[in-house]
Amino acid sequence: MNKDGAIRAQNQAKIIAAAEIAFAQHGFKGTSVQKVADEAGLPKTNVLYYFKNKEGLYMAVLERILNLWNSTFDRATVADDPAKILARYIAEKMEVSRIKPLASKIFALEIINGAPNLSDFFKHDHAEWMRGRVTVIEGWIAAGKMNPIDPHYLLYNIWASTQHYADFSAQITHLRGEAMAPMDYREATRTQIRLILNGCGLDVPTEFQS
């Protein structure tokens, strides 16, 4: 990468990081390009040069968030061990909540507001992903590998319980009296895996027992 390309990449990363803070705190409507520019420490013209307008910037942030959801679960098949696949999926979701809480909050705000900017994603990409994952879980159930549980409700439960640690971090901090440390997240992850897998009639894999 040449010098100009490096500067471009650096500025774009700085703007995206600032936009995540602004959109997580103020939502789409409450965020202005100027707020993002101020947070990034760059002129407003720089933000508009790279992203044209607030809508373009917001969609860039959402696209980055959707890429975070990529998981080993995406490639799972009926031949795989559901205990290992689901445990890893839960652990990955918890890790995203720990290291990218703002991304989770932005996604949650978008959904709460009716997902106006993600309608195509939900109708096509996400719907296709959901059908594929439901088919895999149904295959595990048919093969007697796990309890007969509605795959949709299982996935909703995983999403709700793992993203809670990002979306409701303020509540957790108030109730605990302090923010969660990495070791707390590890224990919370083990707890989530144990609760969900036991409900599916699955044993917790050795790698997640301690």
VEXFISE-961791 format. One line per 10 residues: their letters; for each residue x, z, y of C-alpha. Coordinates in Angstrom, 3 decimals, always signed. Example, Ala and Ser with C-alpha at 12.3 -4.5 7.8 and 13.67 -1.06 7.14 Angstrom:
as> +12.300 +7.800 -4.500 | +13.670 +7.140 -1.060
// end
This chain:
mnkdgairaq> +0.000 +0.000 +0.000 | +1.404 -0.972 +3.408 | +1.444 +1.309 +6.445 | -1.824 -0.052 +7.887 | -3.554 +0.338 +4.536 | -2.299 +3.907 +4.211 | -3.569 +4.801 +7.670 | -6.934 +3.206 +6.911 | -7.273 +5.138 +3.642 | -6.222 +8.376 +5.326
nqakiiaaae> -8.719 +7.959 +8.168 | -11.559 +7.029 +5.837 | -10.871 +10.061 +3.645 | -10.788 +12.286 +6.716 | -14.093 +10.866 +7.983 | -15.811 +11.194 +4.584 | -14.660 +14.826 +4.287 | -15.954 +15.582 +7.787 | -19.229 +13.793 +7.042 | -19.762 +15.898 +3.915
iafaqhgfkg> -19.478 +19.063 +6.007 | -21.849 +17.760 +8.682 | -24.479 +16.350 +6.306 | -24.412 +19.496 +4.141 | -24.941 +21.725 +7.192 | -27.353 +19.621 +9.233 | -28.861 +17.045 +6.883 | -29.074 +13.351 +7.670 | -31.391 +13.664 +10.668 | -29.472 +16.545 +12.210
tsvqkvadea> -26.091 +14.849 +11.932 | -24.751 +12.503 +14.573 | -21.757 +10.189 +14.411 | -20.254 +12.223 +17.233 | -20.496 +15.417 +15.163 | -18.655 +13.726 +12.326 | -16.019 +12.381 +14.699 | -15.492 +15.821 +16.215 | -15.186 +17.403 +12.758 | -12.688 +14.727 +11.712
glpktnvlyy> -10.702 +15.002 +14.941 | -11.034 +11.283 +15.552 | -12.682 +9.185 +18.280 | -16.278 +8.152 +17.617 | -15.168 +4.520 +17.816 | -12.924 +5.074 +14.791 | -15.852 +6.290 +12.705 | -17.949 +3.288 +13.713 | -15.048 +0.926 +13.042 | -14.883 +2.010 +9.402
fknkeglyma> -18.576 +2.663 +8.693 | -20.533 +0.717 +11.371 | -23.287 +3.340 +11.795 | -24.561 +6.693 +10.561 | -26.559 +5.076 +7.757 | -23.462 +3.315 +6.445 | -21.489 +6.536 +6.547 | -24.232 +8.472 +4.774 | -24.484 +5.872 +2.007 | -20.702 +6.011 +1.558
vlerilnlwn> -20.973 +9.777 +1.118 | -23.844 +9.422 -1.379 | -21.934 +6.805 -3.370 | -18.966 +9.144 -3.594 | -21.257 +11.950 -4.764 | -22.844 +9.800 -7.474 | -19.395 +8.981 -8.805 | -18.777 +12.711 -9.223 | -21.562 +12.874 -11.797 | -19.623 +10.605 -14.163
stfdratvad> -19.072 +12.519 -17.397 | -17.927 +12.288 -20.996 | -21.640 +12.642 -21.771 | -22.118 +9.130 -20.371 | -20.281 +7.698 -23.387 | -21.692 +10.030 -26.070 | -23.280 +8.545 -29.192 | -25.479 +9.853 -31.992 | -22.361 +10.088 -34.166 | -20.835 +12.711 -31.838
dpakilaryi> -21.125 +16.482 -32.193 | -23.903 +17.614 -29.792 | -22.364 +21.081 -29.397 | -19.063 +19.685 -28.138 | -20.657 +17.009 -25.951 | -23.201 +19.313 -24.305 | -20.669 +22.123 -23.824 | -18.270 +19.759 -22.081 | -21.073 +18.310 -19.966 | -22.124 +21.784 -18.811
aekmevsrik> -18.499 +22.706 -18.078 | -17.982 +19.513 -16.074 | -21.139 +20.115 -14.046 | -20.064 +23.693 -13.312 | -16.633 +22.491 -12.219 | -18.185 +20.027 -9.781 | -20.257 +22.862 -8.322 | -17.091 +24.910 -7.921 | -14.814 +22.309 -6.343 | -17.389 +20.076 -4.591
plaskifale> -20.230 +22.355 -3.453 | -20.934 +20.324 -0.314 | -21.527 +17.192 -2.374 | -24.097 +19.015 -4.492 | -25.865 +20.349 -1.397 | -26.074 +16.908 +0.213 | -27.519 +15.462 -2.983 | -30.042 +18.316 -3.169 | -31.132 +17.770 +0.449 | -31.591 +14.068 -0.218
iingapnlsd> -33.801 +14.822 -3.227 | -35.778 +17.521 -1.407 | -36.564 +14.966 +1.293 | -37.940 +12.487 -1.235 | -34.696 +10.609 -1.985 | -35.418 +7.826 +0.577 | -31.853 +6.536 +0.357 | -31.604 +6.687 -3.425 | -34.855 +5.037 -4.499 | -33.100 +1.988 -5.953
ffkhdhaewm> -30.595 +4.211 -7.760 | -33.352 +6.284 -9.363 | -35.413 +3.227 -10.315 | -32.539 +1.392 -11.946 | -29.141 +3.031 -12.591 | -30.343 +6.590 -13.054 | -33.409 +5.573 -15.053 | -31.242 +3.499 -17.393 | -28.771 +6.370 -17.783 | -31.613 +8.776 -18.535
rgrvtviegw> -33.110 +6.504 -21.192 | -29.732 +6.176 -22.868 | -29.033 +9.919 -22.894 | -32.540 +10.751 -24.124 | -32.058 +8.291 -26.985 | -28.806 +10.011 -27.970 | -30.369 +13.480 -27.915 | -33.360 +12.239 -29.909 | -30.883 +10.820 -32.424 | -29.193 +14.206 -32.756
iaagkmnpid> -32.569 +15.828 -33.334 | -33.626 +13.210 -35.914 | -30.326 +13.756 -37.752 | -30.984 +17.492 -37.910 | -27.993 +18.280 -35.700 | -29.985 +20.385 -33.213 | -33.387 +21.939 -32.623 | -36.297 +19.652 -31.646 | -36.204 +20.124 -27.878 | -37.598 +17.714 -25.293
phyllyniwa> -34.468 +15.883 -24.020 | -35.843 +15.563 -20.499 | -36.425 +19.301 -20.133 | -33.017 +20.023 -21.621 | -31.287 +17.846 -19.034 | -33.380 +19.240 -16.175 | -32.359 +22.720 -17.271 | -28.666 +21.813 -17.361 | -28.806 +20.257 -13.902 | -30.748 +23.148 -12.382
stqhyadfsa> -28.612 +25.904 -13.863 | -25.228 +24.341 -13.067 | -25.971 +22.975 -9.598 | -27.483 +26.343 -8.639 | -23.946 +27.679 -8.195 | -23.303 +25.164 -5.427 | -26.733 +24.765 -3.834 | -27.453 +28.506 -3.704 | -23.913 +29.779 -3.247 | -24.912 +31.754 -0.142
qithlrgeam> -27.501 +33.697 -2.149 | -25.032 +34.342 -4.956 | -22.411 +35.571 -2.491 | -24.875 +37.934 -0.812 | -26.076 +39.358 -4.109 | -22.555 +39.800 -5.457 | -21.109 +41.045 -2.191 | -18.340 +38.452 -2.411 | -17.807 +34.781 -3.184 | -17.196 +33.744 -6.766
apmdyreatr> -13.541 +33.388 -7.763 | -12.296 +30.844 -10.339 | -12.393 +33.490 -13.068 | -16.047 +34.204 -12.194 | -16.854 +30.522 -12.580 | -15.170 +30.490 -15.980 | -17.337 +33.383 -17.138 | -20.467 +31.807 -15.638 | -19.622 +28.547 -17.423 | -19.237 +30.306 -20.764
tqirlilngc> -22.561 +32.054 -20.181 | -24.365 +28.806 -19.364 | -22.919 +27.091 -22.420 | -23.881 +29.973 -24.687 | -27.450 +30.200 -23.364 | -28.148 +26.477 -23.514 | -26.466 +25.739 -26.822 | -28.010 +28.738 -28.544 | -31.414 +27.543 -27.348 | -30.654 +24.187 -28.962
gldvptefqs> -29.717 +25.852 -32.228 | -26.044 +25.003 -31.721 | -22.903 +27.091 -32.106 | -20.576 +27.359 -29.141 | -17.373 +25.355 -29.760 | -14.238 +27.459 -30.159 | -12.679 +26.094 -26.965 | -15.506 +27.615 -24.901 | -15.710 +31.005 -26.599 | -12.936 +32.690 -24.611
// end
